[in-house]
Amino acid sequence: MTAMEIFITTLGMAVVILLCRSSFLLAEQELPMPRWLREGLRYAPVAALAAVVAPELVLTQGHLIDTWRDPRIFGALAGLMFYAWRRSLFGTIVCGTGVMLALKFGLGW
């Protein structure tokens, strides 16, 4: 591709993205949405987070982990327990990461 083709392609992609993302702002009035859809959308962030985190916890190089000595499992469990105890997102991240790194570098898992 030439430099001009790359520039035109990039510009076209930017326009399409801008139109897609701003389309809900361009409407003069709120678009009607069924109640069941509105309630279902409340769970979208949690579902997206689970879809990203779960494979990272149970897969290594595209295969299921085959040993219990994986620091990610214990880090996730420690983070889950900390969150159930204190309800602090920052503390959960620090606790889970700390346990995972302690097992990984301290015990060599």
Secondary structure, DSSP 4 states (H G I P E B T S, - for coil): --HHHHHHHHHHHHHHHHHHHHHHHH-SSPPP--HHHHHHHTTHHHHHHHHHHHHHHHEETTEE---S--HHHHHHHHHHHHHHHH--HHHHHHHHHHHHHIIIIIS--
